[in-house]
Amino acid sequence: MVREKSGNMVGRPTKFREEYVEQAFKLCLLGATDADLGRFFDVDERTINNWKEAHPEFLQSLKGGKEQADARVAQSLYRRALGWEHEAVKIVADAKTGAEHIVSYTQRYPPDTTAAIFWLKNRRPDLWRDRQALEHACHNISPFTAATSIPSGVVILPDNGRDPHLPKT
């Protein structure tokens, strides 16, 4: 609702509630987009944008949740690119007695080349972007070109009259 100069409130009452600040933060931690938030709160995405302008604490909760989620993904990608390990346990049974034993071990994950390339292309595109060097050469070969200047393996086809730039033979 908006307040007129006379002090009266006009317009539809807002659906915004203070508890949305914490809910939106948690949803953003799970990777929710503004469109996802709109569906969750049963409003249009434009309403989410209006709430960001009208409620700074709502905007800050969205930013904070999205930044933390992005940081977790970046950390996971980084660990995957380098390879990593963690302690784990297995429960195994003795073949003769059937007794269960807990065995500790170190689970290792090797570096992932695809993750490393993705990381480097995005963090250092000046050094790691895909460069496509295209060389374009145009050779005007006419029927009058000396046979000695034609590269080996090149076949000259007769003019069929479709190319207006070639001299008529």
Phi and psi in radians as a Rosetta constraint file:
Dihedral C 1 N 2 CA 2 C 2 CIRCULARHARMONIC -2.091 0.35
Dihedral N 2 CA 2 C 2 N 3 CIRCULARHARMONIC 2.502 0.35
Dihedral C 2 N 3 CA 3 C 3 CIRCULARHARMONIC -1.612 0.35
Dihedral N 3 CA 3 C 3 N 4 CIRCULARHARMONIC 2.218 0.35
Dihedral C 3 N 4 CA 4 C 4 CIRCULARHARMONIC -1.330 0.35
Dihedral N 4 CA 4 C 4 N 5 CIRCULARHARMONIC 2.983 0.35
Dihedral C 4 N 5 CA 5 C 5 CIRCULARHARMONIC -1.051 0.35
Dihedral N 5 CA 5 C 5 N 6 CIRCULARHARMONIC -0.548 0.35
Dihedral C 5 N 6 CA 6 C 6 CIRCULARHARMONIC -1.295 0.35
Dihedral N 6 CA 6 C 6 N 7 CIRCULARHARMONIC -0.179 0.35
Dihedral C 6 N 7 CA 7 C 7 CIRCULARHARMONIC 1.707 0.35
Dihedral N 7 CA 7 C 7 N 8 CIRCULARHARMONIC -0.121 0.35
Dihedral C 7 N 8 CA 8 C 8 CIRCULARHARMONIC -1.380 0.35
Dihedral N 8 CA 8 C 8 N 9 CIRCULARHARMONIC 2.549 0.35
Dihedral C 8 N 9 CA 9 C 9 CIRCULARHARMONIC -1.550 0.35
Dihedral N 9 CA 9 C 9 N 10 CIRCULARHARMONIC 2.333 0.35
Dihedral C 9 N 10 CA 10 C 10 CIRCULARHARMONIC -2.230 0.35
Dihedral N 10 CA 10 C 10 N 11 CIRCULARHARMONIC 2.755 0.35
Dihedral C 10 N 11 CA 11 C 11 CIRCULARHARMONIC 1.680 0.35
Dihedral N 11 CA 11 C 11 N 12 CIRCULARHARMONIC 3.066 0.35
Dihedral C 11 N 12 CA 12 C 12 CIRCULARHARMONIC -1.325 0.35
Dihedral N 12 CA 12 C 12 N 13 CIRCULARHARMONIC 2.433 0.35
Dihedral C 12 N 13 CA 13 C 13 CIRCULARHARMONIC -1.129 0.35
Dihedral N 13 CA 13 C 13 N 14 CIRCULARHARMONIC 2.545 0.35
Dihedral C 13 N 14 CA 14 C 14 CIRCULARHARMONIC -1.272 0.35
Dihedral N 14 CA 14 C 14 N 15 CIRCULARHARMONIC 2.586 0.35
Dihedral C 14 N 15 CA 15 C 15 CIRCULARHARMONIC -1.500 0.35
Dihedral N 15 CA 15 C 15 N 16 CIRCULARHARMONIC -0.120 0.35
Dihedral C 15 N 16 CA 16 C 16 CIRCULARHARMONIC -1.129 0.35
Dihedral N 16 CA 16 C 16 N 17 CIRCULARHARMONIC 2.379 0.35
Dihedral C 16 N 17 CA 17 C 17 CIRCULARHARMONIC -2.250 0.35
Dihedral N 17 CA 17 C 17 N 18 CIRCULARHARMONIC 2.597 0.35
Dihedral C 17 N 18 CA 18 C 18 CIRCULARHARMONIC -1.027 0.35
Dihedral N 18 CA 18 C 18 N 19 CIRCULARHARMONIC -0.554 0.35
Dihedral C 18 N 19 CA 19 C 19 CIRCULARHARMONIC -1.182 0.35
Dihedral N 19 CA 19 C 19 N 20 CIRCULARHARMONIC -0.274 0.35
Dihedral C 19 N 20 CA 20 C 20 CIRCULARHARMONIC -1.125 0.35
Dihedral N 20 CA 20 C 20 N 21 CIRCULARHARMONIC -0.457 0.35
Dihedral C 20 N 21 CA 21 C 21 CIRCULARHARMONIC -1.052 0.35
Dihedral N 21 CA 21 C 21 N 22 CIRCULARHARMONIC -0.879 0.35
Dihedral C 21 N 22 CA 22 C 22 CIRCULARHARMONIC -1.245 0.35
Dihedral N 22 CA 22 C 22 N 23 CIRCULARHARMONIC -0.685 0.35
Dihedral C 22 N 23 CA 23 C 23 CIRCULARHARMONIC -1.081 0.35
Dihedral N 23 CA 23 C 23 N 24 CIRCULARHARMONIC -0.770 0.35
Dihedral C 23 N 24 CA 24 C 24 CIRCULARHARMONIC -1.116 0.35
Dihedral N 24 CA 24 C 24 N 25 CIRCULARHARMONIC -0.696 0.35
Dihedral C 24 N 25 CA 25 C 25 CIRCULARHARMONIC -1.021 0.35
Dihedral N 25 CA 25 C 25 N 26 CIRCULARHARMONIC -0.848 0.35
Dihedral C 25 N 26 CA 26 C 26 CIRCULARHARMONIC -1.136 0.35
Dihedral N 26 CA 26 C 26 N 27 CIRCULARHARMONIC -0.681 0.35
Dihedral C 26 N 27 CA 27 C 27 CIRCULARHARMONIC -1.124 0.35
Dihedral N 27 CA 27 C 27 N 28 CIRCULARHARMONIC -0.701 0.35
Dihedral C 27 N 28 CA 28 C 28 CIRCULARHARMONIC -1.158 0.35
Dihedral N 28 CA 28 C 28 N 29 CIRCULARHARMONIC -0.581 0.35
Dihedral C 28 N 29 CA 29 C 29 CIRCULARHARMONIC -1.070 0.35
Dihedral N 29 CA 29 C 29 N 30 CIRCULARHARMONIC -0.494 0.35
Dihedral C 29 N 30 CA 30 C 30 CIRCULARHARMONIC -1.548 0.35
Dihedral N 30 CA 30 C 30 N 31 CIRCULARHARMONIC 0.046 0.35
Dihedral C 30 N 31 CA 31 C 31 CIRCULARHARMONIC 1.703 0.35
Dihedral N 31 CA 31 C 31 N 32 CIRCULARHARMONIC 0.234 0.35
Dihedral C 31 N 32 CA 32 C 32 CIRCULARHARMONIC -1.167 0.35
Dihedral N 32 CA 32 C 32 N 33 CIRCULARHARMONIC 2.449 0.35
Dihedral C 32 N 33 CA 33 C 33 CIRCULARHARMONIC -1.647 0.35
Dihedral N 33 CA 33 C 33 N 34 CIRCULARHARMONIC 3.041 0.35
Dihedral C 33 N 34 CA 34 C 34 CIRCULARHARMONIC -1.063 0.35
Dihedral N 34 CA 34 C 34 N 35 CIRCULARHARMONIC -0.652 0.35
Dihedral C 34 N 35 CA 35 C 35 CIRCULARHARMONIC -1.124 0.35
Dihedral N 35 CA 35 C 35 N 36 CIRCULARHARMONIC -0.698 0.35
Dihedral C 35 N 36 CA 36 C 36 CIRCULARHARMONIC -1.094 0.35
Dihedral N 36 CA 36 C 36 N 37 CIRCULARHARMONIC -0.727 0.35
Dihedral C 36 N 37 CA 37 C 37 CIRCULARHARMONIC -1.083 0.35
Dihedral N 37 CA 37 C 37 N 38 CIRCULARHARMONIC -0.728 0.35
Dihedral C 37 N 38 CA 38 C 38 CIRCULARHARMONIC -1.025 0.35
Dihedral N 38 CA 38 C 38 N 39 CIRCULARHARMONIC -0.767 0.35
Dihedral C 38 N 39 CA 39 C 39 CIRCULARHARMONIC -1.143 0.35
Dihedral N 39 CA 39 C 39 N 40 CIRCULARHARMONIC -0.698 0.35
Dihedral C 39 N 40 CA 40 C 40 CIRCULARHARMONIC -1.124 0.35
Dihedral N 40 CA 40 C 40 N 41 CIRCULARHARMONIC -0.781 0.35
Dihedral C 40 N 41 CA 41 C 41 CIRCULARHARMONIC -1.520 0.35
Dihedral N 41 CA 41 C 41 N 42 CIRCULARHARMONIC 0.032 0.35
Dihedral C 41 N 42 CA 42 C 42 CIRCULARHARMONIC 1.046 0.35
Dihedral N 42 CA 42 C 42 N 43 CIRCULARHARMONIC 0.795 0.35
Dihedral C 42 N 43 CA 43 C 43 CIRCULARHARMONIC -2.389 0.35
Dihedral N 43 CA 43 C 43 N 44 CIRCULARHARMONIC 2.925 0.35
Dihedral C 43 N 44 CA 44 C 44 CIRCULARHARMONIC -1.327 0.35
Dihedral N 44 CA 44 C 44 N 45 CIRCULARHARMONIC 2.728 0.35
Dihedral C 44 N 45 CA 45 C 45 CIRCULARHARMONIC -1.054 0.35
Dihedral N 45 CA 45 C 45 N 46 CIRCULARHARMONIC -0.553 0.35
Dihedral C 45 N 46 CA 46 C 46 CIRCULARHARMONIC -1.097 0.35
Dihedral N 46 CA 46 C 46 N 47 CIRCULARHARMONIC -0.584 0.35
Dihedral C 46 N 47 CA 47 C 47 CIRCULARHARMONIC -1.156 0.35
Dihedral N 47 CA 47 C 47 N 48 CIRCULARHARMONIC -0.694 0.35
Dihedral C 47 N 48 CA 48 C 48 CIRCULARHARMONIC -1.024 0.35
Dihedral N 48 CA 48 C 48 N 49 CIRCULARHARMONIC -0.770 0.35
Dihedral C 48 N 49 CA 49 C 49 CIRCULARHARMONIC -1.115 0.35
Dihedral N 49 CA 49 C 49 N 50 CIRCULARHARMONIC -0.669 0.35
Dihedral C 49 N 50 CA 50 C 50 CIRCULARHARMONIC -1.135 0.35
Dihedral N 50 CA 50 C 50 N 51 CIRCULARHARMONIC -0.708 0.35
Dihedral C 50 N 51 CA 51 C 51 CIRCULARHARMONIC -1.113 0.35
Dihedral N 51 CA 51 C 51 N 52 CIRCULARHARMONIC -0.598 0.35
Dihedral C 51 N 52 CA 52 C 52 CIRCULARHARMONIC -1.079 0.35
Dihedral N 52 CA 52 C 52 N 53 CIRCULARHARMONIC -0.709 0.35
Dihedral C 52 N 53 CA 53 C 53 CIRCULARHARMONIC -1.261 0.35
Dihedral N 53 CA 53 C 53 N 54 CIRCULARHARMONIC -0.712 0.35
Dihedral C 53 N 54 CA 54 C 54 CIRCULARHARMONIC -1.417 0.35
Dihedral N 54 CA 54 C 54 N 55 CIRCULARHARMONIC -0.415 0.35
Dihedral C 54 N 55 CA 55 C 55 CIRCULARHARMONIC -2.270 0.35
Dihedral N 55 CA 55 C 55 N 56 CIRCULARHARMONIC 1.593 0.35
Dihedral C 55 N 56 CA 56 C 56 CIRCULARHARMONIC -0.981 0.35
Dihedral N 56 CA 56 C 56 N 57 CIRCULARHARMONIC -0.577 0.35
Dihedral C 56 N 57 CA 57 C 57 CIRCULARHARMONIC -1.171 0.35
Dihedral N 57 CA 57 C 57 N 58 CIRCULARHARMONIC -0.551 0.35
Dihedral C 57 N 58 CA 58 C 58 CIRCULARHARMONIC -1.188 0.35
Dihedral N 58 CA 58 C 58 N 59 CIRCULARHARMONIC -0.786 0.35
Dihedral C 58 N 59 CA 59 C 59 CIRCULARHARMONIC -1.048 0.35
Dihedral N 59 CA 59 C 59 N 60 CIRCULARHARMONIC -0.769 0.35
Dihedral C 59 N 60 CA 60 C 60 CIRCULARHARMONIC -1.152 0.35
Dihedral N 60 CA 60 C 60 N 61 CIRCULARHARMONIC -0.621 0.35
Dihedral C 60 N 61 CA 61 C 61 CIRCULARHARMONIC -1.185 0.35
Dihedral N 61 CA 61 C 61 N 62 CIRCULARHARMONIC -0.659 0.35
Dihedral C 61 N 62 CA 62 C 62 CIRCULARHARMONIC -1.120 0.35
Dihedral N 62 CA 62 C 62 N 63 CIRCULARHARMONIC -0.831 0.35
Dihedral C 62 N 63 CA 63 C 63 CIRCULARHARMONIC -1.059 0.35
Dihedral N 63 CA 63 C 63 N 64 CIRCULARHARMONIC -0.799 0.35
Dihedral C 63 N 64 CA 64 C 64 CIRCULARHARMONIC -1.087 0.35
Dihedral N 64 CA 64 C 64 N 65 CIRCULARHARMONIC -0.786 0.35
Dihedral C 64 N 65 CA 65 C 65 CIRCULARHARMONIC -1.133 0.35
Dihedral N 65 CA 65 C 65 N 66 CIRCULARHARMONIC -0.746 0.35
Dihedral C 65 N 66 CA 66 C 66 CIRCULARHARMONIC -1.194 0.35
Dihedral N 66 CA 66 C 66 N 67 CIRCULARHARMONIC -0.683 0.35
Dihedral C 66 N 67 CA 67 C 67 CIRCULARHARMONIC -1.124 0.35
Dihedral N 67 CA 67 C 67 N 68 CIRCULARHARMONIC -0.739 0.35
Dihedral C 67 N 68 CA 68 C 68 CIRCULARHARMONIC -1.144 0.35
Dihedral N 68 CA 68 C 68 N 69 CIRCULARHARMONIC -0.722 0.35
Dihedral C 68 N 69 CA 69 C 69 CIRCULARHARMONIC -1.117 0.35
Dihedral N 69 CA 69 C 69 N 70 CIRCULARHARMONIC -0.776 0.35
Dihedral C 69 N 70 CA 70 C 70 CIRCULARHARMONIC -1.092 0.35
Dihedral N 70 CA 70 C 70 N 71 CIRCULARHARMONIC -0.680 0.35
Dihedral C 70 N 71 CA 71 C 71 CIRCULARHARMONIC -1.138 0.35
Dihedral N 71 CA 71 C 71 N 72 CIRCULARHARMONIC -0.686 0.35
Dihedral C 71 N 72 CA 72 C 72 CIRCULARHARMONIC -1.127 0.35
Dihedral N 72 CA 72 C 72 N 73 CIRCULARHARMONIC -0.716 0.35
Dihedral C 72 N 73 CA 73 C 73 CIRCULARHARMONIC -1.154 0.35
Dihedral N 73 CA 73 C 73 N 74 CIRCULARHARMONIC -0.749 0.35
Dihedral C 73 N 74 CA 74 C 74 CIRCULARHARMONIC -1.078 0.35
Dihedral N 74 CA 74 C 74 N 75 CIRCULARHARMONIC -0.715 0.35
Dihedral C 74 N 75 CA 75 C 75 CIRCULARHARMONIC -1.116 0.35
Dihedral N 75 CA 75 C 75 N 76 CIRCULARHARMONIC -0.729 0.35
Dihedral C 75 N 76 CA 76 C 76 CIRCULARHARMONIC -1.133 0.35
Dihedral N 76 CA 76 C 76 N 77 CIRCULARHARMONIC -0.727 0.35
Dihedral C 76 N 77 CA 77 C 77 CIRCULARHARMONIC -1.111 0.35
Dihedral N 77 CA 77 C 77 N 78 CIRCULARHARMONIC -0.746 0.35
Dihedral C 77 N 78 CA 78 C 78 CIRCULARHARMONIC -1.073 0.35
Dihedral N 78 CA 78 C 78 N 79 CIRCULARHARMONIC -0.822 0.35
Dihedral C 78 N 79 CA 79 C 79 CIRCULARHARMONIC -1.099 0.35
Dihedral N 79 CA 79 C 79 N 80 CIRCULARHARMONIC -0.676 0.35
Dihedral C 79 N 80 CA 80 C 80 CIRCULARHARMONIC -1.158 0.35
Dihedral N 80 CA 80 C 80 N 81 CIRCULARHARMONIC -0.678 0.35
Dihedral C 80 N 81 CA 81 C 81 CIRCULARHARMONIC -1.128 0.35
Dihedral N 81 CA 81 C 81 N 82 CIRCULARHARMONIC -0.652 0.35
Dihedral C 81 N 82 CA 82 C 82 CIRCULARHARMONIC -1.551 0.35
Dihedral N 82 CA 82 C 82 N 83 CIRCULARHARMONIC -0.357 0.35
Dihedral C 82 N 83 CA 83 C 83 CIRCULARHARMONIC 1.534 0.35
Dihedral N 83 CA 83 C 83 N 84 CIRCULARHARMONIC 2.635 0.35
Dihedral C 83 N 84 CA 84 C 84 CIRCULARHARMONIC -2.747 0.35
Dihedral N 84 CA 84 C 84 N 85 CIRCULARHARMONIC 3.018 0.35
Dihedral C 84 N 85 CA 85 C 85 CIRCULARHARMONIC -2.569 0.35
Dihedral N 85 CA 85 C 85 N 86 CIRCULARHARMONIC 2.775 0.35
Dihedral C 85 N 86 CA 86 C 86 CIRCULARHARMONIC -2.664 0.35
Dihedral N 86 CA 86 C 86 N 87 CIRCULARHARMONIC 2.763 0.35
Dihedral C 86 N 87 CA 87 C 87 CIRCULARHARMONIC -1.376 0.35
Dihedral N 87 CA 87 C 87 N 88 CIRCULARHARMONIC 2.480 0.35
Dihedral C 87 N 88 CA 88 C 88 CIRCULARHARMONIC -2.541 0.35
Dihedral N 88 CA 88 C 88 N 89 CIRCULARHARMONIC 3.001 0.35
Dihedral C 88 N 89 CA 89 C 89 CIRCULARHARMONIC -2.333 0.35
Dihedral N 89 CA 89 C 89 N 90 CIRCULARHARMONIC 2.654 0.35
Dihedral C 89 N 90 CA 90 C 90 CIRCULARHARMONIC -2.188 0.35
Dihedral N 90 CA 90 C 90 N 91 CIRCULARHARMONIC 2.563 0.35
Dihedral C 90 N 91 CA 91 C 91 CIRCULARHARMONIC -1.871 0.35
Dihedral N 91 CA 91 C 91 N 92 CIRCULARHARMONIC 2.068 0.35
Dihedral C 91 N 92 CA 92 C 92 CIRCULARHARMONIC -2.100 0.35
Dihedral N 92 CA 92 C 92 N 93 CIRCULARHARMONIC 2.658 0.35
Dihedral C 92 N 93 CA 93 C 93 CIRCULARHARMONIC -1.902 0.35
Dihedral N 93 CA 93 C 93 N 94 CIRCULARHARMONIC 2.421 0.35
Dihedral C 93 N 94 CA 94 C 94 CIRCULARHARMONIC -1.206 0.35
Dihedral N 94 CA 94 C 94 N 95 CIRCULARHARMONIC 2.272 0.35
Dihedral C 94 N 95 CA 95 C 95 CIRCULARHARMONIC -1.119 0.35
Dihedral N 95 CA 95 C 95 N 96 CIRCULARHARMONIC -0.580 0.35
Dihedral C 95 N 96 CA 96 C 96 CIRCULARHARMONIC -1.489 0.35
Dihedral N 96 CA 96 C 96 N 97 CIRCULARHARMONIC -0.782 0.35
Dihedral C 96 N 97 CA 97 C 97 CIRCULARHARMONIC -1.741 0.35
Dihedral N 97 CA 97 C 97 N 98 CIRCULARHARMONIC -0.372 0.35
Dihedral C 97 N 98 CA 98 C 98 CIRCULARHARMONIC 1.407 0.35
Dihedral N 98 CA 98 C 98 N 99 CIRCULARHARMONIC 0.046 0.35
Dihedral C 98 N 99 CA 99 C 99 CIRCULARHARMONIC -1.221 0.35
Dihedral N 99 CA 99 C 99 N 100 CIRCULARHARMONIC 2.437 0.35
Dihedral C 99 N 100 CA 100 C 100 CIRCULARHARMONIC -1.578 0.35
Dihedral N 100 CA 100 C 100 N 101 CIRCULARHARMONIC 2.483 0.35
Dihedral C 100 N 101 CA 101 C 101 CIRCULARHARMONIC -2.288 0.35
Dihedral N 101 CA 101 C 101 N 102 CIRCULARHARMONIC 2.524 0.35
Dihedral C 101 N 102 CA 102 C 102 CIRCULARHARMONIC -1.707 0.35
Dihedral N 102 CA 102 C 102 N 103 CIRCULARHARMONIC 2.167 0.35
Dihedral C 102 N 103 CA 103 C 103 CIRCULARHARMONIC -2.023 0.35
Dihedral N 103 CA 103 C 103 N 104 CIRCULARHARMONIC 2.144 0.35
Dihedral C 103 N 104 CA 104 C 104 CIRCULARHARMONIC -1.512 0.35
Dihedral N 104 CA 104 C 104 N 105 CIRCULARHARMONIC 2.537 0.35
Dihedral C 104 N 105 CA 105 C 105 CIRCULARHARMONIC -2.711 0.35
Dihedral N 105 CA 105 C 105 N 106 CIRCULARHARMONIC 2.953 0.35
Dihedral C 105 N 106 CA 106 C 106 CIRCULARHARMONIC -1.826 0.35
Dihedral N 106 CA 106 C 106 N 107 CIRCULARHARMONIC 2.063 0.35
Dihedral C 106 N 107 CA 107 C 107 CIRCULARHARMONIC -1.494 0.35
Dihedral N 107 CA 107 C 107 N 108 CIRCULARHARMONIC 2.167 0.35
Dihedral C 107 N 108 CA 108 C 108 CIRCULARHARMONIC -1.997 0.35
Dihedral N 108 CA 108 C 108 N 109 CIRCULARHARMONIC 2.443 0.35
Dihedral C 108 N 109 CA 109 C 109 CIRCULARHARMONIC -2.102 0.35
Dihedral N 109 CA 109 C 109 N 110 CIRCULARHARMONIC 2.131 0.35
Dihedral C 109 N 110 CA 110 C 110 CIRCULARHARMONIC -1.247 0.35
Dihedral N 110 CA 110 C 110 N 111 CIRCULARHARMONIC 2.800 0.35
Dihedral C 110 N 111 CA 111 C 111 CIRCULARHARMONIC -1.030 0.35
Dihedral N 111 CA 111 C 111 N 112 CIRCULARHARMONIC 2.537 0.35
Dihedral C 111 N 112 CA 112 C 112 CIRCULARHARMONIC -1.877 0.35
Dihedral N 112 CA 112 C 112 N 113 CIRCULARHARMONIC 1.999 0.35
Dihedral C 112 N 113 CA 113 C 113 CIRCULARHARMONIC -1.049 0.35
Dihedral N 113 CA 113 C 113 N 114 CIRCULARHARMONIC -0.729 0.35
Dihedral C 113 N 114 CA 114 C 114 CIRCULARHARMONIC -1.089 0.35
Dihedral N 114 CA 114 C 114 N 115 CIRCULARHARMONIC -0.747 0.35
Dihedral C 114 N 115 CA 115 C 115 CIRCULARHARMONIC -1.118 0.35
Dihedral N 115 CA 115 C 115 N 116 CIRCULARHARMONIC -0.683 0.35
Dihedral C 115 N 116 CA 116 C 116 CIRCULARHARMONIC -1.135 0.35
Dihedral N 116 CA 116 C 116 N 117 CIRCULARHARMONIC -0.761 0.35
Dihedral C 116 N 117 CA 117 C 117 CIRCULARHARMONIC -1.109 0.35
Dihedral N 117 CA 117 C 117 N 118 CIRCULARHARMONIC -0.783 0.35
Dihedral C 117 N 118 CA 118 C 118 CIRCULARHARMONIC -1.037 0.35
Dihedral N 118 CA 118 C 118 N 119 CIRCULARHARMONIC -0.799 0.35
Dihedral C 118 N 119 CA 119 C 119 CIRCULARHARMONIC -1.045 0.35
Dihedral N 119 CA 119 C 119 N 120 CIRCULARHARMONIC -0.876 0.35
Dihedral C 119 N 120 CA 120 C 120 CIRCULARHARMONIC -1.161 0.35
Dihedral N 120 CA 120 C 120 N 121 CIRCULARHARMONIC -0.686 0.35
Dihedral C 120 N 121 CA 121 C 121 CIRCULARHARMONIC -1.106 0.35
Dihedral N 121 CA 121 C 121 N 122 CIRCULARHARMONIC -0.567 0.35
Dihedral C 121 N 122 CA 122 C 122 CIRCULARHARMONIC -1.534 0.35
Dihedral N 122 CA 122 C 122 N 123 CIRCULARHARMONIC -0.572 0.35
Dihedral C 122 N 123 CA 123 C 123 CIRCULARHARMONIC -1.482 0.35
Dihedral N 123 CA 123 C 123 N 124 CIRCULARHARMONIC -0.585 0.35
Dihedral C 123 N 124 CA 124 C 124 CIRCULARHARMONIC -2.329 0.35
Dihedral N 124 CA 124 C 124 N 125 CIRCULARHARMONIC 1.115 0.35
Dihedral C 124 N 125 CA 125 C 125 CIRCULARHARMONIC -1.115 0.35
Dihedral N 125 CA 125 C 125 N 126 CIRCULARHARMONIC -0.404 0.35
Dihedral C 125 N 126 CA 126 C 126 CIRCULARHARMONIC -1.123 0.35
Dihedral N 126 CA 126 C 126 N 127 CIRCULARHARMONIC -0.487 0.35
Dihedral C 126 N 127 CA 127 C 127 CIRCULARHARMONIC -1.837 0.35
Dihedral N 127 CA 127 C 127 N 128 CIRCULARHARMONIC -0.425 0.35
Dihedral C 127 N 128 CA 128 C 128 CIRCULARHARMONIC -2.134 0.35
Dihedral N 128 CA 128 C 128 N 129 CIRCULARHARMONIC 0.070 0.35
Dihedral C 128 N 129 CA 129 C 129 CIRCULARHARMONIC -1.215 0.35
Dihedral N 129 CA 129 C 129 N 130 CIRCULARHARMONIC 2.763 0.35
Dihedral C 129 N 130 CA 130 C 130 CIRCULARHARMONIC -1.279 0.35
Dihedral N 130 CA 130 C 130 N 131 CIRCULARHARMONIC 2.120 0.35
Dihedral C 130 N 131 CA 131 C 131 CIRCULARHARMONIC -1.828 0.35
Dihedral N 131 CA 131 C 131 N 132 CIRCULARHARMONIC 2.289 0.35
Dihedral C 131 N 132 CA 132 C 132 CIRCULARHARMONIC -2.047 0.35
Dihedral N 132 CA 132 C 132 N 133 CIRCULARHARMONIC 1.778 0.35
Dihedral C 132 N 133 CA 133 C 133 CIRCULARHARMONIC -1.516 0.35
Dihedral N 133 CA 133 C 133 N 134 CIRCULARHARMONIC 1.952 0.35
Dihedral C 133 N 134 CA 134 C 134 CIRCULARHARMONIC -1.834 0.35
Dihedral N 134 CA 134 C 134 N 135 CIRCULARHARMONIC 2.278 0.35
Dihedral C 134 N 135 CA 135 C 135 CIRCULARHARMONIC -1.995 0.35
Dihedral N 135 CA 135 C 135 N 136 CIRCULARHARMONIC 2.139 0.35
Dihedral C 135 N 136 CA 136 C 136 CIRCULARHARMONIC -1.991 0.35
Dihedral N 136 CA 136 C 136 N 137 CIRCULARHARMONIC 2.109 0.35
Dihedral C 136 N 137 CA 137 C 137 CIRCULARHARMONIC -2.229 0.35
Dihedral N 137 CA 137 C 137 N 138 CIRCULARHARMONIC 2.410 0.35
Dihedral C 137 N 138 CA 138 C 138 CIRCULARHARMONIC -2.144 0.35
Dihedral N 138 CA 138 C 138 N 139 CIRCULARHARMONIC 2.128 0.35
Dihedral C 138 N 139 CA 139 C 139 CIRCULARHARMONIC -1.933 0.35
Dihedral N 139 CA 139 C 139 N 140 CIRCULARHARMONIC 2.093 0.35
Dihedral C 139 N 140 CA 140 C 140 CIRCULARHARMONIC -1.466 0.35
Dihedral N 140 CA 140 C 140 N 141 CIRCULARHARMONIC 1.858 0.35
Dihedral C 140 N 141 CA 141 C 141 CIRCULARHARMONIC -1.954 0.35
Dihedral N 141 CA 141 C 141 N 142 CIRCULARHARMONIC 2.073 0.35
Dihedral C 141 N 142 CA 142 C 142 CIRCULARHARMONIC -1.965 0.35
Dihedral N 142 CA 142 C 142 N 143 CIRCULARHARMONIC 2.892 0.35
Dihedral C 142 N 143 CA 143 C 143 CIRCULARHARMONIC -1.053 0.35
Dihedral N 143 CA 143 C 143 N 144 CIRCULARHARMONIC -0.281 0.35
Dihedral C 143 N 144 CA 144 C 144 CIRCULARHARMONIC -1.588 0.35
Dihedral N 144 CA 144 C 144 N 145 CIRCULARHARMONIC -0.032 0.35
Dihedral C 144 N 145 CA 145 C 145 CIRCULARHARMONIC -1.196 0.35
Dihedral N 145 CA 145 C 145 N 146 CIRCULARHARMONIC 2.417 0.35
Dihedral C 145 N 146 CA 146 C 146 CIRCULARHARMONIC -1.138 0.35
Dihedral N 146 CA 146 C 146 N 147 CIRCULARHARMONIC 2.474 0.35
Dihedral C 146 N 147 CA 147 C 147 CIRCULARHARMONIC -1.069 0.35
Dihedral N 147 CA 147 C 147 N 148 CIRCULARHARMONIC -0.464 0.35
Dihedral C 147 N 148 CA 148 C 148 CIRCULARHARMONIC -1.294 0.35
Dihedral N 148 CA 148 C 148 N 149 CIRCULARHARMONIC -0.367 0.35
Dihedral C 148 N 149 CA 149 C 149 CIRCULARHARMONIC -1.612 0.35
Dihedral N 149 CA 149 C 149 N 150 CIRCULARHARMONIC -0.041 0.35
Dihedral C 149 N 150 CA 150 C 150 CIRCULARHARMONIC -1.495 0.35
Dihedral N 150 CA 150 C 150 N 151 CIRCULARHARMONIC 2.204 0.35
Dihedral C 150 N 151 CA 151 C 151 CIRCULARHARMONIC -1.056 0.35
Dihedral N 151 CA 151 C 151 N 152 CIRCULARHARMONIC 2.609 0.35
Dihedral C 151 N 152 CA 152 C 152 CIRCULARHARMONIC -1.138 0.35
Dihedral N 152 CA 152 C 152 N 153 CIRCULARHARMONIC 2.493 0.35
Dihedral C 152 N 153 CA 153 C 153 CIRCULARHARMONIC 1.563 0.35
Dihedral N 153 CA 153 C 153 N 154 CIRCULARHARMONIC -0.101 0.35
Dihedral C 153 N 154 CA 154 C 154 CIRCULARHARMONIC -1.607 0.35
Dihedral N 154 CA 154 C 154 N 155 CIRCULARHARMONIC 2.278 0.35
Dihedral C 154 N 155 CA 155 C 155 CIRCULARHARMONIC -1.940 0.35
Dihedral N 155 CA 155 C 155 N 156 CIRCULARHARMONIC 2.265 0.35
Dihedral C 155 N 156 CA 156 C 156 CIRCULARHARMONIC -1.703 0.35
Dihedral N 156 CA 156 C 156 N 157 CIRCULARHARMONIC 2.104 0.35
Dihedral C 156 N 157 CA 157 C 157 CIRCULARHARMONIC -1.599 0.35
Dihedral N 157 CA 157 C 157 N 158 CIRCULARHARMONIC 2.620 0.35
Dihedral C 157 N 158 CA 158 C 158 CIRCULARHARMONIC -1.185 0.35
Dihedral N 158 CA 158 C 158 N 159 CIRCULARHARMONIC 2.601 0.35
Dihedral C 158 N 159 CA 159 C 159 CIRCULARHARMONIC -1.155 0.35
Dihedral N 159 CA 159 C 159 N 160 CIRCULARHARMONIC 2.283 0.35
Dihedral C 159 N 160 CA 160 C 160 CIRCULARHARMONIC -1.746 0.35
Dihedral N 160 CA 160 C 160 N 161 CIRCULARHARMONIC 0.156 0.35
Dihedral C 160 N 161 CA 161 C 161 CIRCULARHARMONIC 1.516 0.35
Dihedral N 161 CA 161 C 161 N 162 CIRCULARHARMONIC 0.013 0.35
Dihedral C 161 N 162 CA 162 C 162 CIRCULARHARMONIC -1.540 0.35
Dihedral N 162 CA 162 C 162 N 163 CIRCULARHARMONIC -0.382 0.35
Dihedral C 162 N 163 CA 163 C 163 CIRCULARHARMONIC -1.713 0.35
Dihedral N 163 CA 163 C 163 N 164 CIRCULARHARMONIC 1.916 0.35
Dihedral C 163 N 164 CA 164 C 164 CIRCULARHARMONIC -1.220 0.35
Dihedral N 164 CA 164 C 164 N 165 CIRCULARHARMONIC -0.260 0.35
Dihedral C 164 N 165 CA 165 C 165 CIRCULARHARMONIC -1.505 0.35
Dihedral N 165 CA 165 C 165 N 166 CIRCULARHARMONIC -0.291 0.35
Dihedral C 165 N 166 CA 166 C 166 CIRCULARHARMONIC -1.529 0.35
Dihedral N 166 CA 166 C 166 N 167 CIRCULARHARMONIC 2.472 0.35
Dihedral C 166 N 167 CA 167 C 167 CIRCULARHARMONIC -1.165 0.35
Dihedral N 167 CA 167 C 167 N 168 CIRCULARHARMONIC 2.539 0.35
Dihedral C 167 N 168 CA 168 C 168 CIRCULARHARMONIC -1.256 0.35
Dihedral N 168 CA 168 C 168 N 169 CIRCULARHARMONIC 2.425 0.35
